[in-house]
Amino acid sequence: MREVINISLPSPMAKTVKTAVKAGFYSSTSEFFRDLLRDWQRGRLLNELNKSQLEIAAGKGKVLRSLKELR
């Protein structure tokens, strides 16, 4: 199910989006923002993974013996 979200952009930003769509980088304005959101989500996940790796390297990680311990 899709939901409509309206946003307001300054003219230079709106022009950037329209130019990217017109150049064929995206099929629509919506696709531009979906791609942007996916990149943002990946970045957050990557930051969480990096933080976890640092915690493990510092000896603060917890070793799980089974998936049940994730709860």
Buried (B, 14 or more C-beta within 10 A) or exposed (E): EEEEEEEEEEEEEEEEBEEBBEEEEBEEBEEBBEEEEEEEEEEEEEEEEEEEEEEEEEEEEEEEEEEEEEE
